[in-house]
Amino acid sequence: MTTADQYVLVTGANSGLGLGTCCRLIDEYLASPQAENGTLTIIFTTRSARKGSETLTALEKHLARHGSSKSDRKIYFQPENVELTSLLSIRALSRKLFASDLPHLNAIVLNAGIGGWSGLNWPLTIWTCLTGIRQATTWPTFKLGLVGLVTKPQFPQDYFAGEEPVLGEVFCANTFGHYMLVHWLMPLFRASPAEFPGKIIWSTSIEACGRHYNPDDHQGLKSSGAYEHTKRLGDLLALTAAQPATAKSVNEYTTPSLLVAGRSRPEQSEPMFLDSHPGICTTTIISLFWIVHEFYRLGIYLARWCGSPWGNVTAYLGAASATWLALASVTDIQAKKDEALGATSGGPCKWGSSVDRLGNSYIRVTDVEGWGLDGTGQPFKDKWWGGSLGRKTGSTDATEEDVESFVAQGVRVWGKMEALRTDWEARIEKYEAEHQGESNGHVSES
């Protein structure tokens, strides 16, 4: 173990984007100069021991393609189980990692999640794909979302006196579960070396727009677009985390919890929040018949050939942005931003996985409604004969007033998330005290 060794945690790695991220981490780390003096440990989570074993087998096979021998091994894997809709399961994982010999965490890729969809509106699907394949595959309007999905009770039924507060299932799986996990692991991020500060990487979506988040329905329980709602939350959390207006909430969040117990680590750096998205790729987050899945795949290819920079198709290509952020230095990230936007004093960017028509992978700064490219109102310049390249039809440049409104909404979101965190943390503290540290963190074998 050396100071050059890196530790990256990826949630939801049993398939799709999470598995693609782990595979891409292997390839990009081994191709980088970092591998000459250190090692990379990929800690990945799944919902069960069986799925963790399957993922471990897949990753070992992927690593074997590089021909590494045991004597010069540079990549190590650590499978863990967690159910992100169970706060006690999340608490159990964080407690286990903190009590282990893990020295620090360089990055976490907050990838796991659920869609909460029941199917597709087929007439609208066919019509929008025929009339605008690039927009239809990138910003679909034909998914049918389920409304009011809630998690199972967080505590045993015979424990909670009175009615337990409701937690939205999509909200908890995609956002709040990750939010709690990061907070409980905060000492590990703070222990990361100053030259490689701990990175919290929210994996959001190109689809998320301003209309998807309703502040009066913070958990998205009344929304048929709960998935997009949670992804907009991720944008708001990541892009406003360094704003002076959110400093109070962010400082409270990044201060290690009193619930944390285990070996101590030195505080060497302040964690940084980053925003990524995978473009459009085929995963199992929505259940489709195989023939429909193949037509969907073809539709993304057609969008790519028609000029969409987001038509990644495969999860491996979709993992490009999160993987790059996890391994890149702060200097590298700033240099790429300066290359894309010029040396501005703007805020953070949303980084997307992009491809050209031949499938070559790139990292591209993404326009965010209300924030723009970096919160400065800088105009969107990438044009093509069919309109703005990689931008939703009808989008306009963010004005100074738009950015102020975006930041104000970020302040409210951080405040709501912190209120929820402290509320649930108090309940968990009381439960653990009464049960002498016992946890209901069982993870199903499904």
N, C-alpha and C positions, 0 to 999 in steps of 0.2 A: 504494500500500500504506500503510495507516494502522493505528494500534493498535486501531481499531474493526473492522478486517477480521477475519472469522472463517473458520476452516478445520475442516471436519468430514470424517472418514473413515468410510465405510460399506462393510463387507465383504459380499460375496455379493449384488451389486446387479443381476445380469442379469435377475432376475424376482422374483415373489413379494414377500415382506416387504421385502427389500433395495431393490427398485425402488420400492415403495410409500413407503419411508422417504425416499428421495431426492426423490420427487415432493412429499411432504408438507413436506419441508424447504424446498423452493422456495416453496410457498404460504404457509407460516407465517412464513418470514423476510420475504418481501415485504409481508406484512400487519403486520409489527411495526415499532416505532419504530427498531429497530436498522438497518433498511435506509436510513434517512435520511442516516446519516453514514458508512456502511461498505459492504462487500461480503461475500458469502458464497461461498467456494470449496468445492464438494462433490467430494471425492476418493473415487472409488468403485472397488471391485475386482471383477473377474470372473476366470474361469479361462482366458480366451483373448482374443486381440486381436479376434477376430470378435465374441465376445459383448460385449466392451467397446464396439465400434463400434455394435452394435445398441442397447445401453443408452444410449449418448451420443445417438443419433438420437431415441430415445424421450423423453429428458430435454429435449432442445432443443425438441421439439414441445410438451411440457408447458409449458415456459417461455414459448413463443410465445403461449400463451393469455393471458398477462398483458399482451401488447402492448408489451413492453419493446423499446426501440431500442438499437442498438449504442452510441450516445452516452451513454445513461444506464443501461447494463447494471449490474445489481447481483448477478447470479448467474453463477458460472463453474464449469466442470466439468473434472475431471482424471481420465481413466480410467487405471487401473493393472491389471496382471495378477498373480495369485498363485494358487498351489495350496496350500491350507491343510493338506494331508496331506503336504507336502514341506517339511521344515525349511530346505532350501537355497533353495527358492523364496521362502519367507518372509524368509530372510536377505537375498536379493537385493533384494526390495522395500524392506525397511527400509533397506538400504544406499543404494538409489537415492533414497528420500525424504530421508534424512538429508543426502545430498550435494547435494540440490537447493537452490533458493532459498526453500523453504518456511520461513517464520519460526517457526511454532509450530503446534501442533494444539490446538484448543479442545475437541474431543471425538472419540471413536471409538465407533461403534456396532458391537458384535461380533455380527453377525447371521448370517454365512454358516454353513452346516452341512448335515449329511445326517441322514436318519432311520434308515437301517439296517433297514428293514422289508421283509418279503417279501410281505405282503398282509394280509388281514383274516380273522378267524374269523367267517364269515358267520352261522351260527346265533346266536352270542353277540351279534353286531352287531344283528341284527334284534330279538332279545329285549330287550336293554338299551334300544334306542331306543324300542321300543313301551311299555316299562314305566317309563321315566324319561328323557325326551328331554333335559332340562337337564343331568343328571349324565352321561348317556352321551356327549353331544357335547363336554362340557368335560373330563371325566376318563375317557376311553375305556379299556376293559379288553379290547378285541377286536383290537388290532393285533398282528401276528405279527412278532416281531423276530428278525433273524439273529444268531447267536451266533459270536463269535470272529473278526470281521472285522478284518484288519490292513492297515496301509499297505504300499505298495511299499517296497523297501529305500531308505533315505535316502541312501546313497552307492552309487557304481558297484560292481558285484559284484567287480571285480578290485582294488578298493581295500581293503576292510575285511578285516583279518586276523582270521579266526575268524568266529563267528556274530554278526551284528548284533542287538542287542536289539530286541524286538518293540515296535511302537507300535500301539495300537488305532486303527482307521480312524475310527470315530465319535468316539472320545475326541480324536484329533488334529484332526479337521475342526471339531469343535464347541467344544473347550476348549483343548487344549494348543497348537495352532497359533496361536490368538488370544493365548494367554498369552505365547508367545515373541515374537509380533509387537509386542505392547504393550511388553514389556521392551526390545526393541531400538529402539523409537521413544521411549523414556522422555525423552531430552533435549528432544524436541519438545513433550511435554506439560508438562515443567517450565519451558519457555520461554513458556508461555501467561501473559498478564498476571494479576496477583494478583486483580483484580476478576472475572476469568473463568478460574479455574483449570482445567487440563486435566481432562476427564471421561472415565473409562473406563466405558462403559455395557455391561454384560453383558445380552444379550437371552436370557432364559431361557424358562420355560414355566409356565403355570398348572397343568400336569399333574404337575410334579415333586413328589414326596412323600419323607418320610424313608426309607421302605423302598427307594427306588430306588437309594440310594447304599450300596455295600458297601465299607467301608474295607479289607477283605482282597482286594478286586478293584478297585483304584483306577482302572484303565483300562476297567473294564466289559467285559473280554474274555469273561467267563463268564456275562454277563447277557443275557437276551432283551429287556431294556429298556435297552439301552445309550444310546439317545437321552435318555430320562428321567434316567438316571444322570448324563449329562454336564450336563443342565440343573440338577439338584440341586447339582452341583459349582459351577456358576455362582452359585447362590444363596448357597452357603457362602462362596465367595470374596468376593463383593460385600458381603454383610451383616456379615461379621466382619472386614473389612479395617481398620476403625478401632478395633478392640478392643485394649486393652493386651497381651493374651495373644498376639496375632498380630504385634505390632509388630516383633519381630526379623526374621521372615520377610518381612514387607511392606517394611521398610526395605531389606533386601537386594535385593528385587525391584525397588523403585523407584529404586535406585541405578544410574545408567547403566552399561552393560556395557563392559568393556575392548575388546570386539570392535568397538565403534562407531567409525567413522572418517568424517570429513567436516568441514564448516564448523561452528564452535562457535556455541552459542546461550547467551544469559544465562539463569541459573536465577532465575525470578521467582515460582514458586508450587509448591505440593505438589499432585500429582494426587489426585483423589477418585474413589472407586469407587461406581458406581450400579447398581441392579438394575431391570430392566424386563421386561415380557412382553406379547405381542400379543393376549392373549385367544385366541379361536378364530376362525381365518379360513382360507379355502381357498387353498392354495398348491400348488406342484408337488413339495413335499418328499416326498410319498408318491405313487407312480404308480398311478393309478386309470383305468379305462375312463371315457370321457366321460359315459356315462349314470350311472355310479356317482358320479362327481364332482358331477353336478347334483343327485342325490339327497342327497348329503352337504351340498351348499350349502343345499338345502331344509331339511334337518334342523337346520342352524344357525339358519336363519330361524325355524323353529318353536320352537327353544330360546329365542331372543330374545323372540318373542311370548309365550312362557310365563313370561317374567320373568328369564331369564338375562342378567346385565349383561355377559357376555363374548362374546356372539354377534356379533362384528364382521363376519363373512362375508368382507369384502374386505380385501386386504392394506393398502390405503390407510388404512382405519379402524384396522386392527391396528397400524399404525405410529405411532399417536398418542402413546403413552407415551415411546418412544425418541426421537421427534422433539422432544417437549416438553423432555425432559431435556437433549438436545443443545444447545438454544437458550436454555433458562432460566438465569437467574443463580442463584447459591447462595441469595440472599435470597428469590427467587421459590419455589424448591424448599422452603425452610424454611417460608415462609408458607403454602404449600398443605398441607404436613404439619400445621402448627398448626391450619389450618382443618378438616382431616379428623379429627384426633385430639386437638386441644387442645394447649396449650403444655406438653409433657412433656419430660423429660430423656432420652427414649429414643434408641435408635440409629436407623440408616437404615431406610427402608421399601422394599418391593418395589412398584413402580409399574406398574399394568396399564392397558391400553387397554380402555375400557368404552363401552357404548352403551345408550341407552334403546330402548323398543320401536319408536320412529320412526327409529332409526338416528343420533340425535344423539350426537356423540362427547364422551367425558369421560375424565379421568384419575382412577383409583381406587386407593387403597391396598389391597394384597392380603394376605390372611392366608397366612403361611408356616408349615408344620408345624414345631413346635419353637421358632420364633422369634416367632410371633404377628404383630402389626401393626408393632411397632417394638422388640421385644426387652424390653418392660417387663411383659408379662403383662396388658396392657390388654385388657378383655373385648371380644369381637366383638359390635357392637351392631346391625348392619344385619340386620333381620329382615323376613320376608315370610310370607304365608300358607302358602307351600310349604316353609318352613324358612329357614335363614340365606341371605341374599342374596349370591350369588357365592361361597359356601363349600361345600366338599365335604361330602357327607353323612357324619355320624359324626365330624366334626372337633370338637375341644375347644380351649378357650383354653389358650395356652402358660403353663405354670407357671414359677416361678423356677427349679426344677430342670430343666425342659425347656430353658430358655434357656441355662443353664449347660452342659448337654449339647451344645446346638447350637454354642456358642462353642468348647467343647473339641474337637468334631469339626472345626470350622473351623480350629483350630490345627493339627490333624493334616493336614488337606487342604493348607493353606498349606505345611506342612513337606514333604509329599510332592511338591507341585508345584515347590518350590524345589530339591529334590534332583534331580528329573528335569531341570529346566532347567539346572542347573550341570553335570550329567552329559553332556547332549547338547551343551551349549555348548562343553565341553572337546573333544568329538569334532569339532565343526565347526571350532573354532579350529585343531586339528591338521590337519584336511583342507585348510583354506584356506592354512595355512602351507606345506604340502607342494605345493600346486598354485598357489602365488603369487597367491592371491586369486581364482583361477578358481572359478566356481560352477556347480553342476548345477541351477540354478534355472529350467530350461526349463518352460514351461507349455504343456500340450497345447492343440490347436485343437479339441478335442471340444466 
